[in-house]
Amino acid sequence: MRAWGNRFASTPHLDSLIASGMRFESCYTTCPLCQPSRASFWTSRYPHQTGVLSNGGHFADGVVGCDVATLGATFSEAGYASVHFGKQHDAGSLRGFDCSPISESETNLDDPSLLHTYDTRQDRFTRERAVEFLRTFSGDDRPFLAVVDFNNPHNICDWIGDNQGEGPLKKRFSVLPELPGNLFLDDAELRRRPLPIQYLASAHRRQSQISHWDEDKIRHYLHAYHYYLSLVDAEIGQVLKAIYNREDADETLIVFYSDHGDALCGRWMATKHTSFYEETMHVPLAFSGAKIKTKGRSISGLCSLLDITPTLCTLAGITPPENMQGKTLHRAIMGDSSSIDIHSAVYGQWHTEWGNTIEPGRMVRSVNYKYTHYREGYGEELYDLREDPGETRNLVLAPQYLNVLQEHRSLLDHFILSTDDPYWSLHYKVDPIFREAYLTYRNYSGCLACDVGSTKPAK
């Protein structure tokens, strides 16, 4: 996003939305995976509290219980017309919303080499249904809460598969973004990472598919990613136009955020899986419209997607349900400068994507540092984000950071205790064949966990 420093992105509608409101510079997801993240922010509870730890597949995932308060149910009970359009993947956490059916509308290919999958076609259908609602809803004086849930730039996942390995690109582009400054990790540095990170290519299909790419192909990947980002920006522009044309536009608050990020080939990594690096954990969060007093502001303090539900409740004059883990950001949104430091630390979790490997991990992101821990091999990472924003140097063994390391270990222990997190009793499950040979991300050619078989859920 341009507002967070990306000059290559072409997102004029989102740029305008953010410029007309305010944004949080440092918002984090609780999990870099669709379903756990969504169940988390719709309920303001961590994945271990919702029981939703994966995207399903071979893993027997939980479902958000009817005793757990959700954003949709809370607003519906308060008299709102609560409607949802688009991607769900919620494991029951959209309870209370009237969810529109998911379908697809055909789109025009600007370039046949930039394929449109269900991601893009569903986004078109989602936009059409959402715009129809915004044009026709009167509500008989009922306020509305409308979620428009887009997929893109998720379409990039299939672009990787379409251009995997050493084969030629389906299409070459004339204008390419620069390579990320943290593209390369030398072999010694990669060996200092926890085992789930070292052997990521064996667990994640997309990571294995970018093995044997060269730097030129990486730049084309980044071009394609930004193309899909521009597609969703155009759809969002149509939704914003429909909002602005409503009689109650001045009374409408607009919130923009993402469930997680994309690795964007930082450290030669693709999409998302297992890791807690900034590219996948740090997400955009912006507010515009009603309640925003000073336009164009940015808030530097740490916040979490857990904060969205209690924040919207407070702004709507609804008492947030008990046991929510997030904090309300309403004072920062309304211009109270004293509330810039929202959190002293935010936390993230990982368990599994589809159950093919189970690699429990936790993240602590403090104001200046990031600490991660994985159950397998007691793997740890520590990064000084002031000196190393690209997370290229793991400082766990650096003696000058021993006190910082101990402090963050204590923060993790406190988090586990205060949230009844069963982390220390969790077990990793990885077939030993995926730890037999050491290969870097750039030369991986072994088998994949998703092709060999599945594990059973951890107990």
Secondary structure in CASP SS format (residue, H / E / C, confidence):
PFRMAT SS
TARGET T0000
AUTHOR 0000-0000-0000
METHOD secondary structure of the structure
MODEL  1
M C 1.00
R H 1.00
A H 1.00
W H 1.00
G C 1.00
N C 1.00
R C 1.00
F C 1.00
A C 1.00
S C 1.00
T C 1.00
P H 1.00
H H 1.00
L H 1.00
D H 1.00
S H 1.00
L H 1.00
I H 1.00
A H 1.00
S C 1.00
G C 1.00
M E 1.00
R E 1.00
F E 1.00
E E 1.00
S E 1.00
C E 1.00
Y E 1.00
T C 1.00
T C 1.00
C C 1.00
P C 1.00
L C 1.00
C H 1.00
Q H 1.00
P H 1.00
S H 1.00
R H 1.00
A H 1.00
S H 1.00
F H 1.00
W C 1.00
T C 1.00
S C 1.00
R C 1.00
Y C 1.00
P H 1.00
H H 1.00
Q H 1.00
T H 1.00
G C 1.00
V C 1.00
L C 1.00
S C 1.00
N C 1.00
G C 1.00
G C 1.00
H C 1.00
F C 1.00
A C 1.00
D C 1.00
G C 1.00
V C 1.00
V C 1.00
G C 1.00
C C 1.00
D C 1.00
V C 1.00
A C 1.00
T C 1.00
L H 1.00
G H 1.00
A H 1.00
T H 1.00
F H 1.00
S H 1.00
E H 1.00
A C 1.00
G C 1.00
Y C 1.00
A E 1.00
S E 1.00
V E 1.00
H E 1.00
F E 1.00
G E 1.00
K C 1.00
Q C 1.00
H C 1.00
D C 1.00
A C 1.00
G C 1.00
S C 1.00
L C 1.00
R C 1.00
G C 1.00
F C 1.00
D E 1.00
C E 1.00
S C 1.00
P C 1.00
I C 1.00
S C 1.00
E C 1.00
S C 1.00
E C 1.00
T C 1.00
N C 1.00
L C 1.00
D C 1.00
D C 1.00
P C 1.00
S C 1.00
L C 1.00
L C 1.00
H C 1.00
T C 1.00
Y H 1.00
D H 1.00
T H 1.00
R H 1.00
Q H 1.00
D H 1.00
R H 1.00
F H 1.00
T H 1.00
R H 1.00
E H 1.00
R H 1.00
A H 1.00
V H 1.00
E H 1.00
F H 1.00
L H 1.00
R H 1.00
T H 1.00
F C 1.00
S C 1.00
G H 1.00
D H 1.00
D H 1.00
R C 1.00
P C 1.00
F E 1.00
L E 1.00
A E 1.00
V E 1.00
V E 1.00
D E 1.00
F C 1.00
N C 1.00
N C 1.00
P C 1.00
H C 1.00
N C 1.00
I H 1.00
C H 1.00
D H 1.00
W H 1.00
I H 1.00
G H 1.00
D H 1.00
N C 1.00
Q C 1.00
G C 1.00
E C 1.00
G C 1.00
P C 1.00
L C 1.00
K C 1.00
K C 1.00
R C 1.00
F C 1.00
S C 1.00
V C 1.00
L C 1.00
P C 1.00
E C 1.00
L C 1.00
P C 1.00
G C 1.00
N C 1.00
L C 1.00
F C 1.00
L C 1.00
D C 1.00
D H 1.00
A H 1.00
E H 1.00
L H 1.00
R H 1.00
R C 1.00
R C 1.00
P C 1.00
L H 1.00
P H 1.00
I H 1.00
Q H 1.00
Y C 1.00
L H 1.00
A H 1.00
S H 1.00
A H 1.00
H C 1.00
R H 1.00
R H 1.00
Q H 1.00
S H 1.00
Q H 1.00
I C 1.00
S C 1.00
H C 1.00
W C 1.00
D C 1.00
E H 1.00
D H 1.00
K H 1.00
I H 1.00
R H 1.00
H H 1.00
Y H 1.00
L H 1.00
H H 1.00
A H 1.00
Y H 1.00
H H 1.00
Y H 1.00
Y H 1.00
L H 1.00
S H 1.00
L H 1.00
V H 1.00
D H 1.00
A H 1.00
E H 1.00
I H 1.00
G H 1.00
Q H 1.00
V H 1.00
L H 1.00
K H 1.00
A H 1.00
I H 1.00
Y H 1.00
N C 1.00
R C 1.00
E C 1.00
D C 1.00
A H 1.00
D H 1.00
E H 1.00
T C 1.00
L E 1.00
I E 1.00
V E 1.00
F E 1.00
Y E 1.00
S C 1.00
D C 1.00
H C 1.00
G C 1.00
D C 1.00
A C 1.00
L C 1.00
C C 1.00
G H 1.00
R H 1.00
W H 1.00
M C 1.00
A C 1.00
T C 1.00
K C 1.00
H C 1.00
T C 1.00
S C 1.00
F C 1.00
Y C 1.00
E H 1.00
E H 1.00
T H 1.00
M H 1.00
H E 1.00
V E 1.00
P E 1.00
L E 1.00
A E 1.00
F E 1.00
S E 1.00
G E 1.00
A C 1.00
K C 1.00
I C 1.00
K C 1.00
T C 1.00
K C 1.00
G C 1.00
R E 1.00
S E 1.00
I E 1.00
S E 1.00
G E 1.00
L E 1.00
C E 1.00
S E 1.00
L H 1.00
L H 1.00
D H 1.00
I H 1.00
T H 1.00
P H 1.00
T H 1.00
L H 1.00
C H 1.00
T H 1.00
L H 1.00
A C 1.00
G C 1.00
I C 1.00
T C 1.00
P C 1.00
P C 1.00
E C 1.00
N C 1.00
M C 1.00
Q C 1.00
G C 1.00
K C 1.00
T C 1.00
L C 1.00
H H 1.00
R H 1.00
A H 1.00
I H 1.00
M C 1.00
G C 1.00
D C 1.00
S H 1.00
S H 1.00
S H 1.00
I C 1.00
D C 1.00
I C 1.00
H E 1.00
S C 1.00
A E 1.00
V E 1.00
Y E 1.00
G E 1.00
Q E 1.00
W E 1.00
H C 1.00
T C 1.00
E C 1.00
W C 1.00
G C 1.00
N C 1.00
T C 1.00
I E 1.00
E C 1.00
P C 1.00
G E 1.00
R E 1.00
M E 1.00
V E 1.00
R E 1.00
S E 1.00
V C 1.00
N C 1.00
Y E 1.00
K E 1.00
Y E 1.00
T E 1.00
H E 1.00
Y E 1.00
R C 1.00
E H 1.00
G H 1.00
Y H 1.00
G E 1.00
E E 1.00
E E 1.00
L E 1.00
Y E 1.00
D E 1.00
L C 1.00
R C 1.00
E C 1.00
D C 1.00
P C 1.00
G C 1.00
E C 1.00
T C 1.00
R C 1.00
N C 1.00
L C 1.00
V C 1.00
L C 1.00
A C 1.00
P H 1.00
Q H 1.00
Y H 1.00
L H 1.00
N H 1.00
V H 1.00
L H 1.00
Q H 1.00
E H 1.00
H H 1.00
R H 1.00
S H 1.00
L H 1.00
L H 1.00
D H 1.00
H H 1.00
F H 1.00
I H 1.00
L H 1.00
S H 1.00
T C 1.00
D C 1.00
D C 1.00
P C 1.00
Y H 1.00
W H 1.00
S H 1.00
L C 1.00
H C 1.00
Y C 1.00
K E 1.00
V C 1.00
D C 1.00
P H 1.00
I H 1.00
F H 1.00
R H 1.00
E C 1.00
A C 1.00
Y C 1.00
L C 1.00
T C 1.00
Y C 1.00
R C 1.00
N C 1.00
Y C 1.00
S C 1.00
G C 1.00
C C 1.00
L C 1.00
A H 1.00
C H 1.00
D H 1.00
V H 1.00
G C 1.00
S C 1.00
T C 1.00
K C 1.00
P C 1.00
A C 1.00
K C 1.00
END
